[in-house]
Amino acid sequence: MGAPVFLAYQQRLTASVSAHAVTVVEKSRRTGYSWSLGAVAVLTAAAQKSAGGQDVFYIGYNLEMAREFIDYVGEWGKAFSAAADSVEEVLFDDGENSIKAFRVTFASGFKVLALPSRPRSLRGMQGLVMIDEAAFHDDLKELLKAAFALLIWGGKVVVVSTHDGAENPFNELVTDIRAGRLPYHLERCTFDDALADGLYKRICKVKGRKWSMAAQAKWRAEIIAFYGDGADEELFCIPREGGGAFLSGALVEGCMDAALPVLRWEMPNSFERLPDHLREAEARAWCETHLDPVLAGLDPDLTSFFGEDFGRNGDLTVIWPVQITRMLDRRTPFLVELRNIPFRQQEQVLIHICDRLPRFGGGALDARGNGQYLAERAMQRYGGCIQRVMLTVEWYRANMPPYKAAYEDRTIVVPKDADVLADHRDLVMDKGVARPTERSKGRDGKQRHGDSAVAGALALFASRQPVAEYDYLSAAETPPARGSFHRPDEDEEDTRRGLGFGAGGW
């Protein structure tokens, strides 16, 4: 069996165009996306209307791109044996001017039309729009507005591009998708992603070269050296000028409420050497004194979640609960910061909180390194509603934009606290990804590492996961009257938790 025609990332593109109304792709240079779009164009235009056929409009930022793309269409038409006219050079009237375009018409009656970049050229059209190297179009925002109008009657839009700066409208589009502001499907393919999917192997096959891992590594190094300082943007989907603070102080302060407490517990090194019963008693007393009053004041009708960033000796453990209000805001009722607290007592504090959160929907815990212990114990107690998160670059890339959007949209409320503010200001853009990098000192002069900001992002992440609420009857009980709601009594709750089942799921 021969190798597939399309590489894996090209296959994902074609599948996405089929499944989604809008597909956006941020990509490395020279990965063959335009070539695969040519195949999509032929399959779309050659199909009958009953099979989803429609016109295709390709828009590059210059005439040469249009010519190259229509050549791809011609090649794919022959490969698919799609009955089509030869390529025509036509004058296209956009309502103001006549512009040169290229057209291929298929036996289905549909056409592929390759146009230069003019928003007016899409007026009155219907079909699939492909915008190639979108970041380099003169007026991308207006072009997108014109293209999205075609969605109303069942059209589709594909936007593909390399980056051209952090302030470019294309990067704004990508950021808005990651933030959840726009319901579009996003694909990403860096140079290394393409290599992993077989790009260099395909080049060797076309060029008649022998592939080897050593040859691929040498070729990769040569390409990166060729791009020099531009390699991050041109090859690795990192828009330039993407450094600096991720969240401004004013943005975070605008979402702060002085009435929300930050509860801090720190113990000396000698505490870990105490017998278990003494440490447990100390932790229980702290929870009853500091946590119970605020837990008792939570709205019992609101669904609750939490995020947790783990620390043991140097960094803090921060537990960040949130409740989703009736206006769908995420309100933080309190924060807990634990410094130099043994693992077992961290577990004790977390359980004390989660067992008392109203309508507990789940949580997300930092599962790196020693954090795996607490994340595993939470999963064992509360089941599948617990997310054990490895805080990778990819996780930050996907989940920090929605966190920023919550502050920008003022849909999150957090405690007004100098250290919490400083943690959020310590989030910086590092190669296009927002995350804490350098350690800093808190108001107490002790080490912090953006701990509360990470916990807050985890809390928002947890609150955006699907929630399944349930109730049950024991086998010995008589079912309640139809339409009534049964809530387990305290003995049932104790039995359930003793078996390791939590309020969020099995």
TAFEN-V672951 format. One record per residue. N is the residue number from 0. RES is the residue in one small letter. PHI is phi in radians with two decimals (none if undefined). PSI is psi in degrees with one decimal (999 if undefined). Layout:
BEGIN
N_RES_PHI_PSI ; N_RES_PHI_PSI
END
This chain:
BEGIN
0_m_none_127.8 ; 1_g_-1.31_169.4 ; 2_a_-1.19_148.7 ; 3_p_-1.12_151.5 ; 4_v_-1.11_-44.5 ; 5_f_-1.72_142.2 ; 6_l_-1.27_166.1 ; 7_a_-1.03_-40.7 ; 8_y_-1.24_-29.6 ; 9_q_-1.24_-35.5 ; 10_q_-1.12_-40.0 ; 11_r_-1.12_-35.6 ; 12_l_-1.10_-49.9 ; 13_t_-1.10_-38.4 ; 14_a_-1.15_-38.0 ; 15_s_-1.17_-41.6 ; 16_v_-1.06_-36.3 ; 17_s_-1.20_-36.2 ; 18_a_-1.64_-22.6 ; 19_h_-2.17_147.7 ; 20_a_-1.21_-37.2 ; 21_v_-2.29_125.5 ; 22_t_-2.10_130.3 ; 23_v_-2.10_133.7 ; 24_v_-2.21_122.4 ; 25_e_-1.76_131.0 ; 26_k_-2.51_166.8 ; 27_s_-1.42_161.9 ; 28_r_-1.14_149.7 ; 29_r_0.95_46.9 ; 30_t_-1.83_1.2 ; 31_g_1.47_21.1 ; 32_y_-1.20_-39.6 ; 33_s_-1.08_-38.7 ; 34_w_-1.08_-45.4 ; 35_s_-1.24_-30.8 ; 36_l_-1.10_-32.6 ; 37_g_-1.04_-40.4 ; 38_a_-1.15_-42.0 ; 39_v_-1.06_-40.6 ; 40_a_-1.08_-44.1 ; 41_v_-1.14_-47.2 ; 42_l_-1.08_-32.4 ; 43_t_-1.32_-47.8 ; 44_a_-1.32_-27.0 ; 45_a_-1.42_-15.4 ; 46_a_-1.37_151.1 ; 47_q_-1.23_158.7 ; 48_k_-1.01_-38.2 ; 49_s_-1.14_-20.4 ; 50_a_-1.78_14.5 ; 51_g_1.62_10.8 ; 52_g_-1.18_146.1 ; 53_q_-2.87_169.0 ; 54_d_-1.15_153.9 ; 55_v_-2.19_131.9 ; 56_f_-2.09_112.0 ; 57_y_-1.71_132.2 ; 58_i_-2.26_108.3 ; 59_g_-1.70_174.3 ; 60_y_-1.55_-1.6 ; 61_n_-2.64_171.3 ; 62_l_-1.17_-33.1 ; 63_e_-1.10_-38.5 ; 64_m_-1.11_-41.1 ; 65_a_-1.07_-42.6 ; 66_r_-1.13_-44.0 ; 67_e_-1.11_-42.3 ; 68_f_-1.14_-42.4 ; 69_i_-1.17_-27.3 ; 70_d_-1.13_-41.5 ; 71_y_-1.02_-42.8 ; 72_v_-1.06_-43.2 ; 73_g_-1.07_-42.5 ; 74_e_-1.12_-44.4 ; 75_w_-1.18_-35.0 ; 76_g_-1.03_-42.9 ; 77_k_-1.18_-41.6 ; 78_a_-1.11_-37.4 ; 79_f_-1.55_-1.0 ; 80_s_0.95_39.2 ; 81_a_-1.49_124.0 ; 82_a_-1.14_118.8 ; 83_a_-2.61_152.9 ; 84_d_-1.27_164.9 ; 85_s_-1.23_165.5 ; 86_v_-1.13_131.5 ; 87_e_-1.98_137.5 ; 88_e_-1.59_124.1 ; 89_v_-2.24_160.1 ; 90_l_-1.72_120.4 ; 91_f_-1.83_127.8 ; 92_d_-1.64_113.7 ; 93_d_-1.62_10.9 ; 94_g_1.76_-18.2 ; 95_e_-2.17_-40.0 ; 96_n_-2.42_160.1 ; 97_s_-1.66_125.4 ; 98_i_-2.17_149.2 ; 99_k_-1.30_135.6 ; 100_a_-2.48_170.9 ; 101_f_-2.20_140.1 ; 102_r_-2.43_140.6 ; 103_v_-2.23_125.4 ; 104_t_-1.88_136.8 ; 105_f_-1.85_163.0 ; 106_a_-1.06_-22.6 ; 107_s_-1.15_-17.3 ; 108_g_1.70_-11.1 ; 109_f_-1.59_162.9 ; 110_k_-2.35_158.0 ; 111_v_-1.90_123.2 ; 112_l_-2.11_119.0 ; 113_a_-1.75_118.9 ; 114_l_-2.11_154.6 ; 115_p_-1.31_172.8 ; 116_s_-1.41_98.4 ; 117_r_-2.49_116.0 ; 118_p_-0.94_-37.2 ; 119_r_-1.15_-20.3 ; 120_s_-1.17_-17.9 ; 121_l_-1.62_-4.2 ; 122_r_-1.10_130.2 ; 123_g_1.35_3.4 ; 124_m_-1.58_165.3 ; 125_q_-2.57_130.6 ; 126_g_2.68_-156.1 ; 127_l_-1.68_124.2 ; 128_v_-1.84_130.4 ; 129_m_-2.06_116.8 ; 130_i_-1.88_111.7 ; 131_d_-1.75_142.1 ; 132_e_0.81_56.0 ; 133_a_-1.03_-33.3 ; 134_a_-1.11_-16.9 ; 135_f_-1.83_8.4 ; 136_h_-1.39_147.5 ; 137_d_-1.15_-35.7 ; 138_d_-2.43_69.5 ; 139_l_-1.09_-39.0 ; 140_k_-1.06_-44.2 ; 141_e_-1.21_-35.4 ; 142_l_-1.13_-41.8 ; 143_l_-1.13_-41.3 ; 144_k_-1.02_-43.1 ; 145_a_-1.16_-40.1 ; 146_a_-1.20_-41.5 ; 147_f_-1.17_-20.9 ; 148_a_-1.09_-26.4 ; 149_l_-1.27_-15.1 ; 150_l_-1.18_-25.3 ; 151_i_-1.03_-39.0 ; 152_w_-1.84_27.7 ; 153_g_1.66_9.3 ; 154_g_-1.25_176.3 ; 155_k_-2.39_159.4 ; 156_v_-2.35_133.2 ; 157_v_-2.13_127.4 ; 158_v_-2.12_118.8 ; 159_v_-2.21_135.5 ; 160_s_-2.93_153.2 ; 161_t_-1.41_158.2 ; 162_h_-1.35_155.1 ; 163_d_-2.50_58.5 ; 164_g_1.76_148.8 ; 165_a_-1.18_-27.5 ; 166_e_-1.60_2.4 ; 167_n_-1.22_144.5 ; 168_p_-1.00_-28.6 ; 169_f_-1.16_-43.7 ; 170_n_-1.15_-35.1 ; 171_e_-1.08_-39.9 ; 172_l_-1.08_-47.2 ; 173_v_-1.08_-44.3 ; 174_t_-1.10_-41.2 ; 175_d_-1.15_-33.9 ; 176_i_-1.17_-45.7 ; 177_r_-1.12_-33.2 ; 178_a_-1.31_-9.2 ; 179_g_1.47_8.5 ; 180_r_-1.33_-26.2 ; 181_l_-2.16_133.9 ; 182_p_-1.55_45.6 ; 183_y_-1.79_158.7 ; 184_h_-1.55_131.5 ; 185_l_-1.99_129.6 ; 186_e_-1.99_152.2 ; 187_r_-2.45_132.8 ; 188_c_-2.49_105.0 ; 189_t_-1.44_173.0 ; 190_f_-1.01_-43.2 ; 191_d_-1.21_-34.9 ; 192_d_-1.06_-44.5 ; 193_a_-1.12_-40.3 ; 194_l_-1.09_-42.3 ; 195_a_-1.10_-30.5 ; 196_d_-1.51_0.3 ; 197_g_1.84_19.8 ; 198_l_-1.03_-49.3 ; 199_y_-1.20_-34.2 ; 200_k_-1.04_-41.3 ; 201_r_-1.16_-40.0 ; 202_i_-1.07_-43.4 ; 203_c_-1.08_-39.8 ; 204_k_-1.12_-44.3 ; 205_v_-1.18_-38.6 ; 206_k_-1.52_-5.1 ; 207_g_1.29_28.3 ; 208_r_-1.71_162.2 ; 209_k_-1.60_125.8 ; 210_w_-1.47_141.2 ; 211_s_-2.63_158.0 ; 212_m_-1.10_-36.7 ; 213_a_-1.13_-42.3 ; 214_a_-1.13_-38.4 ; 215_q_-1.14_-43.3 ; 216_a_-1.08_-41.0 ; 217_k_-1.13_-44.9 ; 218_w_-1.10_-41.8 ; 219_r_-1.03_-46.7 ; 220_a_-1.09_-38.3 ; 221_e_-1.15_-41.5 ; 222_i_-1.15_-43.9 ; 223_i_-1.10_-41.8 ; 224_a_-1.11_-37.5 ; 225_f_-1.05_-41.4 ; 226_y_-1.40_-19.9 ; 227_g_1.00_-130.2 ; 228_d_-1.13_-18.2 ; 229_g_-1.53_1.9 ; 230_a_-1.09_-40.6 ; 231_d_-1.00_-45.0 ; 232_e_-1.36_-46.3 ; 233_e_-1.28_-30.2 ; 234_l_-1.99_-27.9 ; 235_f_-2.09_17.9 ; 236_c_1.05_33.5 ; 237_i_-1.96_104.5 ; 238_p_-1.11_137.6 ; 239_r_-1.19_165.4 ; 240_e_1.02_33.0 ; 241_g_-1.72_20.7 ; 242_g_-1.56_-178.9 ; 243_g_1.69_-178.2 ; 244_a_-1.14_141.6 ; 245_f_-1.46_-41.4 ; 246_l_-2.14_128.2 ; 247_s_-1.34_154.1 ; 248_g_-1.05_-40.5 ; 249_a_-1.10_-37.5 ; 250_l_-1.12_-45.4 ; 251_v_-1.22_-44.7 ; 252_e_-1.05_-30.8 ; 253_g_-1.15_-14.4 ; 254_c_-1.93_12.0 ; 255_m_-1.67_147.8 ; 256_d_-2.27_120.3 ; 257_a_-1.17_-16.0 ; 258_a_-1.40_-9.2 ; 259_l_-1.63_123.3 ; 260_p_-1.49_153.2 ; 261_v_-1.94_116.4 ; 262_l_-1.75_118.8 ; 263_r_-2.02_134.3 ; 264_w_-2.31_122.9 ; 265_e_-2.33_141.0 ; 266_m_-2.27_154.7 ; 267_p_-1.26_167.5 ; 268_n_-1.04_-29.7 ; 269_s_-1.14_-20.1 ; 270_f_-1.09_-36.6 ; 271_e_-1.18_-17.2 ; 272_r_-1.63_-1.5 ; 273_l_-1.26_155.1 ; 274_p_-1.03_155.5 ; 275_d_-0.95_-45.5 ; 276_h_-1.16_-30.5 ; 277_l_-1.29_-41.6 ; 278_r_-1.12_-41.1 ; 279_e_-1.12_-40.6 ; 280_a_-1.16_-40.2 ; 281_e_-1.12_-44.0 ; 282_a_-1.15_-40.1 ; 283_r_-1.11_-41.6 ; 284_a_-1.12_-41.0 ; 285_w_-1.12_-42.9 ; 286_c_-1.09_-45.1 ; 287_e_-1.15_-36.0 ; 288_t_-1.33_-44.2 ; 289_h_-1.77_-36.5 ; 290_l_-1.54_-41.6 ; 291_d_-1.01_-40.8 ; 292_p_-1.06_-40.4 ; 293_v_-1.35_-33.7 ; 294_l_-1.14_-36.3 ; 295_a_-1.16_-22.8 ; 296_g_-1.57_1.7 ; 297_l_-1.27_147.0 ; 298_d_-1.21_118.2 ; 299_p_-1.24_-12.7 ; 300_d_-1.64_-5.1 ; 301_l_-1.73_141.1 ; 302_t_-1.28_139.2 ; 303_s_-2.07_147.7 ; 304_f_-2.45_175.4 ; 305_f_-2.67_157.7 ; 306_g_-2.17_151.5 ; 307_e_-2.49_126.4 ; 308_d_-1.87_127.7 ; 309_f_-1.66_142.3 ; 310_g_-2.65_153.5 ; 311_r_-2.19_-65.7 ; 312_n_-1.72_-42.5 ; 313_g_-1.69_-65.2 ; 314_d_-1.39_168.4 ; 315_l_-1.50_155.0 ; 316_t_-1.67_127.7 ; 317_v_-2.10_124.9 ; 318_i_-1.86_121.5 ; 319_w_-2.11_97.6 ; 320_p_-1.39_152.3 ; 321_v_-2.42_149.0 ; 322_q_-2.09_138.5 ; 323_i_-1.53_117.2 ; 324_t_-1.35_174.5 ; 325_r_-1.17_-19.0 ; 326_m_-1.63_9.0 ; 327_l_1.19_18.4 ; 328_d_-1.37_156.3 ; 329_r_-1.76_108.2 ; 330_r_-1.80_129.2 ; 331_t_-1.63_107.6 ; 332_p_-1.25_-28.7 ; 333_f_-2.98_164.2 ; 334_l_-2.13_151.1 ; 335_v_-2.12_128.1 ; 336_e_-2.03_125.2 ; 337_l_-2.01_124.6 ; 338_r_-2.14_126.4 ; 339_n_1.04_41.4 ; 340_i_-1.83_129.9 ; 341_p_-1.02_157.6 ; 342_f_-0.95_-47.1 ; 343_r_-1.12_-35.3 ; 344_q_-1.35_-30.1 ; 345_q_-1.08_-42.8 ; 346_e_-1.07_-41.1 ; 347_q_-1.07_-43.4 ; 348_v_-1.17_-43.9 ; 349_l_-1.07_-44.7 ; 350_i_-1.12_-40.5 ; 351_h_-1.02_-39.8 ; 352_i_-1.26_-52.2 ; 353_c_-1.13_-36.5 ; 354_d_-1.13_-17.1 ; 355_r_-1.99_0.4 ; 356_l_-1.29_126.3 ; 357_p_-1.11_139.4 ; 358_r_0.79_55.7 ; 359_f_-1.08_120.7 ; 360_g_-1.78_-18.0 ; 361_g_2.53_178.4 ; 362_g_-2.67_164.8 ; 363_a_-2.26_124.5 ; 364_l_-2.08_142.4 ; 365_d_-1.11_114.8 ; 366_a_-1.89_21.2 ; 367_r_-1.39_148.3 ; 368_g_0.86_-129.7 ; 369_n_-1.16_-17.3 ; 370_g_-1.11_-17.4 ; 371_q_-1.04_-33.4 ; 372_y_-1.07_-54.5 ; 373_l_-1.16_-37.4 ; 374_a_-1.11_-40.7 ; 375_e_-1.17_-42.2 ; 376_r_-1.13_-38.1 ; 377_a_-1.14_-42.2 ; 378_m_-1.10_-41.0 ; 379_q_-1.14_-32.3 ; 380_r_-1.47_-41.8 ; 381_y_-1.92_-4.6 ; 382_g_1.41_-150.9 ; 383_g_-1.24_-7.0 ; 384_c_-1.36_-3.3 ; 385_i_-1.68_127.1 ; 386_q_-1.77_120.7 ; 387_r_-1.69_108.4 ; 388_v_-1.83_125.9 ; 389_m_-1.57_117.6 ; 390_l_-1.42_75.3 ; 391_t_-1.55_170.7 ; 392_v_-1.01_-40.3 ; 393_e_-1.15_-36.3 ; 394_w_-1.14_-45.3 ; 395_y_-1.07_-41.5 ; 396_r_-1.06_-40.5 ; 397_a_-1.39_-30.1 ; 398_n_-1.95_-12.2 ; 399_m_-1.33_-35.6 ; 400_p_-1.02_-43.9 ; 401_p_-1.09_-33.3 ; 402_y_-1.16_-43.7 ; 403_k_-1.11_-40.1 ; 404_a_-1.06_-33.8 ; 405_a_-1.10_-37.0 ; 406_y_-1.29_-41.2 ; 407_e_-1.12_-37.3 ; 408_d_-1.56_-3.6 ; 409_r_0.98_46.9 ; 410_t_-1.89_16.2 ; 411_i_-2.35_142.5 ; 412_v_-2.18_128.1 ; 413_v_-2.30_160.4 ; 414_p_-1.10_142.9 ; 415_k_-1.49_101.2 ; 416_d_-2.61_135.2 ; 417_a_-1.10_-39.9 ; 418_d_-1.25_-36.6 ; 419_v_-1.11_-41.8 ; 420_l_-1.09_-45.2 ; 421_a_-1.09_-39.3 ; 422_d_-1.03_-41.7 ; 423_h_-1.26_-33.1 ; 424_r_-1.30_-16.4 ; 425_d_-1.40_-7.3 ; 426_l_-1.27_123.5 ; 427_v_-2.23_157.9 ; 428_m_-1.41_116.0 ; 429_d_-2.09_104.8 ; 430_k_0.96_44.4 ; 431_g_1.45_2.9 ; 432_v_-2.16_133.2 ; 433_a_-1.50_125.7 ; 434_r_-2.93_162.4 ; 435_p_-1.30_136.8 ; 436_t_-2.09_-59.6 ; 437_e_-1.59_146.5 ; 438_r_-1.44_152.1 ; 439_s_-2.39_178.6 ; 440_k_-1.88_137.3 ; 441_g_-1.45_-176.7 ; 442_r_-1.08_-24.7 ; 443_d_-1.52_3.5 ; 444_g_1.40_6.3 ; 445_k_-1.82_162.6 ; 446_q_-1.18_139.7 ; 447_r_-2.36_159.1 ; 448_h_-2.52_52.9 ; 449_g_1.09_26.0 ; 450_d_-1.02_-48.3 ; 451_s_-1.22_-31.0 ; 452_a_-1.14_-41.5 ; 453_v_-1.16_-42.6 ; 454_a_-1.08_-39.5 ; 455_g_-1.11_-42.0 ; 456_a_-1.13_-38.2 ; 457_l_-1.16_-37.9 ; 458_a_-1.11_-44.0 ; 459_l_-1.11_-42.3 ; 460_f_-1.00_-46.7 ; 461_a_-1.08_-39.8 ; 462_s_-1.25_-13.8 ; 463_r_-1.69_0.7 ; 464_q_-1.47_154.3 ; 465_p_-1.05_143.5 ; 466_v_-2.12_133.9 ; 467_a_-2.07_109.4 ; 468_e_-1.60_145.5 ; 469_y_-2.62_165.6 ; 470_d_-2.46_173.5 ; 471_y_-2.72_164.9 ; 472_l_-2.10_142.1 ; 473_s_-1.24_156.8 ; 474_a_-1.09_-27.2 ; 475_a_-1.43_-11.2 ; 476_e_-1.51_154.0 ; 477_t_-1.43_131.0 ; 478_p_-1.02_143.2 ; 479_p_-1.23_167.4 ; 480_a_-1.04_148.4 ; 481_r_-0.97_130.4 ; 482_g_1.62_-9.4 ; 483_s_-1.50_168.2 ; 484_f_-2.15_125.2 ; 485_h_-1.70_129.3 ; 486_r_-2.02_126.0 ; 487_p_-1.02_144.3 ; 488_d_-1.41_-178.7 ; 489_e_-1.12_-37.2 ; 490_d_-1.12_-41.4 ; 491_e_-1.09_-42.8 ; 492_e_-1.06_-42.8 ; 493_d_-1.12_-41.9 ; 494_t_-1.10_-43.9 ; 495_r_-1.09_-45.8 ; 496_r_-1.21_-33.0 ; 497_g_-1.12_-26.2 ; 498_l_-1.51_-1.6 ; 499_g_1.63_15.2 ; 500_f_-1.81_137.1 ; 501_g_-1.94_176.9 ; 502_a_-1.20_-16.2 ; 503_g_-1.63_-11.1 ; 504_g_2.73_173.0 ; 505_w_-1.36_999
END
